[in-house]
Amino acid sequence: MGLGTEASSVAETALLANPLREGTRVRKTPAPCSIVIFGASGDLTERKLIPALYYLAREHLLPVSFTVTGCAKSPYTTETFREKARQAVQSHLKIPASEAPFLESFAQSLFYISDDFGDVKAYSLLDSMLDRFDRERGTGGNRLFYLATPPSFFPVIVQHLGRAGLAKTRDPEKNWTRIIIEKPFGRDHASAQELNRTVTSVFDEEQVFRIDHYLGKETVQNLLVFRFANGIYEPIWNRRYIDQVQIAVAESLGVENRGAYYEEAGLLRDMIQNHVLQLLSLVAMEPPARFAGTAVRDEKAKVLRAIRPIPPDAVNDLAVRGQYGEGFAGGKKVSAYRSEPKVSPSSVTETYAALKLFIDNWRWADVPFYLRSGKRLAKRVSEITVQFRSVPHLMFRDAIEDIIEPNVMSLRIQPNEGIAVRFGAKLPGPAMRIRPVQMEFRYGESFGAPPPTAYETLLLDCMLGDNTLFNRDDAVELAWELVMPILDRWKNDGERDLAFYEAGSWGPAEADRLLQRDGRRWQRL
Ligand SMILES: NC(=O)c1ccc[n+]([C@@H]2O[C@H](COP(=O)([O-])OP(=O)(O)OC[C@H]3O[C@@H](n4cnc5c(N)ncnc54)[C@H](OP(=O)(O)O)[C@@H]3O)[C@@H](O)[C@H]2O)c1
């Protein structure tokens, strides 16, 4: 395999094309490095990782010298991998023809090893290739391994990396070696603990970056800015002023071609254990002393630790599960989950879950956190809504028949990212009538340029050694510990209490009753 030293590095080419960007590049650019993607012929690499790396290169955010080595079983050559990467960039970023030379320069930094993850030969070949890159391409002895493989391969790859000496940093004063591990991190508490043990027997915790791409979303980070860079909200962000918090992550798609994976996972594992609990910890955490790894991760872990455990005999009072039946999506008739490809016709896997949780600390005592997530719901939307307490006394006697809705703050994660506040306003006219109105901030309208995707942010953070937006071992285990009583109960119950809902609806009526029992209802999304 030739390493093609003739091509100047991508970042150098980009700089020549646009020297004015140098200031930006120098400030934010990581040190030269070699990136290795395990699972390089897979869906995630094609749809997210290659486009994200190209975007970073184009924005002058990749180091001056870098290489990307893909590893997978498919018998590609380096040239096939480069061609696949060109196609992935074209189809996912829709770049103009004028960028073709830059894309070509990017492609020249890609390489490929075809082998089975279990084959020790692949790792010694990788080791010698990375050494060569250091010598010939100036990658500086820094390595980033990305595990974009089915989770069953995480331990095997980690152990092989360890045995081949690839997990060790050459000179810790000068170099770094890091590993990004995709989700799902384990399938229950015991397997997550086991995986943590395996990973940390080979890598130090500071080298490990457990990814939850939700944390890389601009709006999720904006949640921290909103809470901790503004003086007016934090004083009211507590049980004295907040009545309830709702977190919704709704998808309109069904399981598509991932039926086999979904049958094993289910919604609680796929969404709540990771994304939704991450959102909850960011909404509820105490102000960290600084925006840095340990400070933020400590506060997030404290929230997870403070969530009241769900007793096995209270699961049905605090959690609802559902599965979609037939219905309509985008105006088209769609099949029931049980009729999806690679799904059992008698499957009891949940495609919807709703939960009521409490955080037992001074800030949140007795404030319910209602979480819901599902597939084939009425629309795709992720939103956090914070409902404030009603006024203690209403002095507007004329308006007594009007609907006086409590103030609600909505933090929209996707789509139409933004923040809205609902409050009562006087209806124009002689009478004192009150109507709810909305004040809105929209990310797209305020800042124009589209935000980077989560993978761009997180890949860059990892290269820069910033683990703030990645999960620490304790947080992953705490989140699993929390959902285990629900998973166990649902497993034992079989079909009992599994509520069916029509595809394209907002989920089962049982989830509405979860809130109705408390005199509340789900916010409209
Ligand atoms: N896809 C997404 O949108 C997405 C989103 C979030 C998280 N994730 C996570 O990312 C990871 C990858 O997902 P994916 O959708 O990209 O999976 P995928 O399309 O099934 O790709 C799996 C990759 O692993 C390789 N592979 C499997 N067995 C191998 C073996 N024995 N030896 C060598 N290579 C082997 C495959 O290579 P060959 O095909 O060449 O055999 C392929 O490159 C998973 O952990 C998933 O949960 C994915």
The ligand as an SDF file (V2000), in Angstrom:
LIG
                    3D

 48 52  0  0  0  0  0  0  0  0999 V2000
  -25.6220    4.2080   12.0580 N   0  0  0  0  0  0  0  0  0  0  0  0
  -25.9430    5.1590   12.8710 C   0  0  0  0  0  0  0  0  0  0  0  0
  -26.6010    6.1430   12.5100 O   0  0  0  0  0  0  0  0  0  0  0  0
  -25.5200    5.0910   14.3130 C   0  0  0  0  0  0  0  0  0  0  0  0
  -25.9310    6.1040   15.1870 C   0  0  0  0  0  0  0  0  0  0  0  0
  -25.5050    6.0840   16.5100 C   0  0  0  0  0  0  0  0  0  0  0  0
  -24.6750    5.0600   16.9380 C   0  0  0  0  0  0  0  0  0  0  0  0
  -24.3040    4.0720   16.0760 N   0  0  0  0  0  0  0  0  0  0  0  0
  -23.4270    3.0130   16.5740 C   0  0  0  0  0  0  0  0  0  0  0  0
  -22.2730    2.9400   15.7560 O   0  0  0  0  0  0  0  0  0  0  0  0
  -21.8310    1.5990   15.6370 C   0  0  0  0  0  0  0  0  0  0  0  0
  -21.7800    1.2270   14.1690 C   0  0  0  0  0  0  0  0  0  0  0  0
  -23.0580    1.3140   13.6130 O   0  0  0  0  0  0  0  0  0  0  0  0
  -23.3120    1.1550   12.0440 P   0  0  0  0  0  0  0  0  0  0  0  0
  -24.7360    1.5000   11.8360 O   0  0  0  0  0  0  0  0  0  0  0  0
  -22.2960    1.8640   11.2580 O   0  0  0  0  0  0  0  0  0  0  0  0
  -23.1220   -0.4190   11.8500 O   0  0  0  0  0  0  0  0  0  0  0  0
  -22.9470   -1.2180   10.4900 P   0  0  0  0  0  0  0  0  0  0  0  0
  -23.4230   -0.4390    9.3320 O   0  0  0  0  0  0  0  0  0  0  0  0
  -23.5130   -2.5760   10.7330 O   0  0  0  0  0  0  0  0  0  0  0  0
  -21.3550   -1.3480   10.3350 O   0  0  0  0  0  0  0  0  0  0  0  0
  -20.6050   -2.2680   11.0770 C   0  0  0  0  0  0  0  0  0  0  0  0
  -19.1450   -2.2150   10.6700 C   0  0  0  0  0  0  0  0  0  0  0  0
  -18.4190   -3.1720   11.4010 O   0  0  0  0  0  0  0  0  0  0  0  0
  -17.6970   -3.9960   10.4840 C   0  0  0  0  0  0  0  0  0  0  0  0
  -17.5940   -5.3670   10.9880 N   0  0  0  0  0  0  0  0  0  0  0  0
  -18.5670   -6.1270   11.5520 C   0  0  0  0  0  0  0  0  0  0  0  0
  -18.0560   -7.3060   11.9110 N   0  0  0  0  0  0  0  0  0  0  0  0
  -16.7270   -7.2960   11.5830 C   0  0  0  0  0  0  0  0  0  0  0  0
  -15.6580   -8.2080   11.7510 C   0  0  0  0  0  0  0  0  0  0  0  0
  -15.8120   -9.4140   12.3330 N   0  0  0  0  0  0  0  0  0  0  0  0
  -14.4450   -7.8510   11.3080 N   0  0  0  0  0  0  0  0  0  0  0  0
  -14.2420   -6.6580   10.7030 C   0  0  0  0  0  0  0  0  0  0  0  0
  -15.2240   -5.7500   10.5040 N   0  0  0  0  0  0  0  0  0  0  0  0
  -16.4440   -6.0690   10.9650 C   0  0  0  0  0  0  0  0  0  0  0  0
  -18.5220   -3.9790    9.2350 C   0  0  0  0  0  0  0  0  0  0  0  0
  -17.6680   -4.3510    8.1840 O   0  0  0  0  0  0  0  0  0  0  0  0
  -18.1750   -5.1710    6.8980 P   0  0  0  0  0  0  0  0  0  0  0  0
  -19.5510   -4.6740    6.6080 O   0  0  0  0  0  0  0  0  0  0  0  0
  -17.1620   -4.7720    5.8920 O   0  0  0  0  0  0  0  0  0  0  0  0
  -18.1690   -6.6020    7.2790 O   0  0  0  0  0  0  0  0  0  0  0  0
  -18.9190   -2.5220    9.1850 C   0  0  0  0  0  0  0  0  0  0  0  0
  -17.8630   -1.7300    8.7180 O   0  0  0  0  0  0  0  0  0  0  0  0
  -22.8140    0.7680   16.4570 C   0  0  0  0  0  0  0  0  0  0  0  0
  -22.2920    0.6060   17.7510 O   0  0  0  0  0  0  0  0  0  0  0  0
  -24.0580    1.6400   16.5010 C   0  0  0  0  0  0  0  0  0  0  0  0
  -24.8550    1.3770   17.6370 O   0  0  0  0  0  0  0  0  0  0  0  0
  -24.6950    4.0750   14.7830 C   0  0  0  0  0  0  0  0  0  0  0  0
  1  2  1  0
  2  3  2  0
  2  4  1  0
  4  5  1  0
  4 48  2  0
  5  6  2  0
  6  7  1  0
  7  8  2  0
  8  9  1  0
  8 48  1  0
  9 10  1  0
  9 46  1  0
 10 11  1  0
 11 12  1  0
 11 44  1  0
 12 13  1  0
 13 14  1  0
 14 15  2  0
 14 16  1  0
 14 17  1  0
 17 18  1  0
 18 19  2  0
 18 20  1  0
 18 21  1  0
 21 22  1  0
 22 23  1  0
 23 24  1  0
 23 42  1  0
 24 25  1  0
 25 26  1  0
 25 36  1  0
 26 27  1  0
 26 35  1  0
 27 28  2  0
 28 29  1  0
 29 30  1  0
 29 35  2  0
 30 31  1  0
 30 32  2  0
 32 33  1  0
 33 34  2  0
 34 35  1  0
 36 37  1  0
 36 42  1  0
 37 38  1  0
 38 39  2  0
 38 40  1  0
 38 41  1  0
 42 43  1  0
 44 45  1  0
 44 46  1  0
 46 47  1  0
M  CHG  2   8   1  16  -1
M  END
$$$$
